[in-house]
Amino acid sequence: MRFGRLDEMTKGWFIGDFEPSLLNTKQFEVGIKRYSAGDKEPAHVHKVATEFTVILSGRVCMGGRYLEDGDIIVMEPGESTDFFAVTDCVTVVVKTPSLSGDKYPV
């Protein structure tokens, strides 16, 4: 049995082809991301990976659309989105495959 802490991981990412990681794999990445109201990330695109984002709590705006608890976003390769935390929020993100460098600013 192994143990870890989310606050010891990089930006909430705890599974994927990076360190630190509780499971090092090229197949996928998993992260739990916590944001404060007003936090934002600029638009980006993945050329290879598909990214799944679940809004666990709070309200966000992604790609001009408001999303809240329980909403799921699937971002296919080539699709772009930005991110704005309308309220404090928590998301779960799964990206497949885990591919370093596959994030391009728009």
Sine and cosine of phi, psi and omega as CSV:
sin_phi,cos_phi,sin_psi,cos_psi,sin_omega,cos_omega
0.00,0.00,0.69,-0.72,0.06,-1.00
-0.85,-0.52,0.40,-0.92,0.02,-1.00
-0.75,-0.66,0.47,-0.88,0.08,-1.00
-0.53,-0.85,0.09,-1.00,0.06,-1.00
-0.75,-0.66,0.70,-0.72,-0.02,-1.00
-0.86,0.52,-0.59,0.81,-0.02,-1.00
-0.96,0.29,-0.10,1.00,0.09,-1.00
-1.00,-0.06,-0.13,0.99,-0.01,-1.00
-1.00,0.00,0.24,-0.97,0.01,-1.00
-1.00,0.06,0.92,-0.40,0.05,-1.00
0.79,0.61,0.51,0.86,0.06,-1.00
1.00,0.02,-0.08,1.00,-0.01,-1.00
-0.99,0.15,0.84,-0.54,-0.07,-1.00
-0.81,-0.58,-0.14,0.99,0.11,-0.99
-0.73,-0.69,0.73,-0.68,0.05,-1.00
0.46,-0.89,-0.09,-1.00,-0.05,-1.00
-1.00,0.04,0.92,0.40,-0.01,-1.00
-0.33,-0.94,0.17,-0.99,0.07,-1.00
-0.81,-0.59,0.62,-0.78,-0.07,1.00
-0.96,0.28,0.45,-0.89,0.02,-1.00
-0.43,-0.90,0.62,-0.78,0.06,-1.00
-0.99,0.13,-0.35,0.94,0.11,-0.99
-0.59,-0.81,0.93,-0.38,0.01,-1.00
-1.00,0.03,0.92,-0.40,-0.03,-1.00
-0.53,-0.85,0.54,-0.84,0.09,-1.00
-1.00,0.02,-0.12,0.99,-0.09,-1.00
-0.96,0.28,-0.61,0.79,-0.05,-1.00
-0.29,-0.96,0.21,-0.98,0.09,-1.00
-0.81,-0.59,0.53,-0.85,0.09,-1.00
-0.70,-0.71,0.72,-0.69,0.05,-1.00
-0.61,-0.80,0.53,-0.85,0.16,-0.99
-0.92,-0.39,0.88,-0.48,-0.13,-0.99
-0.93,-0.38,0.74,-0.67,0.04,-1.00
-0.92,-0.40,0.75,-0.66,-0.02,-1.00
-0.79,-0.62,0.53,-0.85,0.14,-0.99
-1.00,-0.10,0.47,-0.89,0.05,-1.00
-0.79,0.62,0.74,-0.67,0.00,-1.00
0.99,-0.11,-0.27,0.96,0.06,-1.00
-0.90,0.44,0.55,-0.83,0.05,-1.00
-0.54,-0.84,0.37,-0.93,0.09,-1.00
-0.76,-0.65,0.67,-0.74,-0.01,-1.00
-0.93,0.36,0.33,-0.95,0.01,-1.00
-0.87,0.50,0.62,-0.78,0.06,-1.00
-0.54,-0.84,0.20,-0.98,0.01,-1.00
-0.63,-0.77,0.50,-0.87,0.15,-0.99
-0.95,-0.33,0.70,-0.71,0.01,-1.00
-1.00,0.06,-0.43,0.90,-0.07,-1.00
-0.89,-0.46,-0.71,0.70,-0.17,-0.98
-0.99,0.15,0.46,-0.89,0.20,-0.98
-0.97,-0.25,0.69,-0.73,-0.04,-1.00
-0.86,-0.51,0.76,-0.65,0.02,-1.00
-0.93,-0.38,0.81,-0.59,0.01,-1.00
-0.84,-0.54,0.80,-0.59,0.07,-1.00
-0.94,-0.33,0.78,-0.63,0.10,-1.00
-1.00,0.07,0.96,-0.28,-0.01,-1.00
-0.98,0.21,-0.67,0.74,0.02,-1.00
-0.46,-0.89,0.49,-0.87,0.05,-1.00
1.00,-0.10,-0.17,-0.99,-0.03,-1.00
-0.72,-0.69,0.71,-0.70,-0.02,-1.00
-0.73,-0.68,0.22,-0.98,0.16,-0.99
-0.82,-0.58,0.85,-0.53,0.04,-1.00
-0.76,-0.64,0.81,-0.59,0.03,-1.00
0.85,0.52,0.54,0.84,0.03,-1.00
0.99,0.16,0.11,0.99,-0.01,-1.00
-0.88,-0.48,0.71,-0.70,0.02,-1.00
-1.00,0.10,0.72,-0.69,-0.06,-1.00
-0.75,-0.67,0.46,-0.89,-0.03,-1.00
-0.60,-0.80,-0.10,-1.00,-0.05,-1.00
-0.64,0.77,0.81,-0.59,0.09,-1.00
1.00,-0.04,-0.25,0.97,0.03,-1.00
-0.96,0.28,0.56,-0.83,0.01,-1.00
-0.80,-0.60,0.72,-0.70,0.00,-1.00
-0.89,-0.45,0.74,-0.68,0.10,-1.00
-0.91,-0.41,0.89,-0.45,-0.01,-1.00
-0.96,-0.29,0.95,-0.30,-0.02,-1.00
-0.98,0.20,0.32,-0.95,0.06,-1.00
-0.81,0.59,0.71,-0.71,0.02,-1.00
1.00,-0.02,-0.27,0.96,0.05,-1.00
-1.00,0.05,0.61,-0.79,-0.01,-1.00
-0.91,-0.42,0.44,-0.90,0.11,-0.99
-0.44,-0.90,0.42,-0.91,0.18,-0.98
-0.94,-0.34,-0.05,-1.00,-0.05,-1.00
-0.54,-0.84,0.72,-0.69,0.08,-1.00
-0.65,-0.76,0.81,-0.58,0.04,-1.00
-1.00,0.08,0.95,-0.30,0.02,-1.00
-0.94,0.33,-0.64,0.76,0.06,-1.00
-0.79,-0.62,0.11,-0.99,0.20,-0.98
-0.83,0.56,0.64,-0.76,-0.06,-1.00
-0.46,-0.89,0.29,-0.96,0.07,-1.00
-0.74,-0.67,0.74,-0.68,0.05,-1.00
-0.82,-0.57,0.41,-0.91,0.19,-0.98
-0.90,-0.44,0.78,-0.63,-0.04,-1.00
-0.84,-0.54,0.75,-0.67,0.10,-0.99
-0.84,-0.54,0.77,-0.63,0.01,-1.00
-0.80,-0.60,0.71,-0.70,0.01,-1.00
-0.67,-0.74,0.74,-0.67,-0.06,1.00
-0.98,0.20,0.12,-0.99,0.12,-0.99
-0.99,0.13,0.95,-0.30,-0.12,-0.99
-0.70,-0.71,0.96,-0.27,0.01,-1.00
-0.87,0.49,0.70,-0.71,0.05,-1.00
1.00,0.04,0.05,1.00,-0.01,-1.00
-1.00,-0.08,0.73,0.69,0.06,-1.00
-0.69,-0.72,0.89,-0.45,-0.11,-0.99
-0.86,-0.52,0.79,-0.61,0.06,-1.00
-0.91,0.42,0.53,-0.85,0.02,-1.00
-0.96,-0.28,0.00,0.00,0.00,0.00
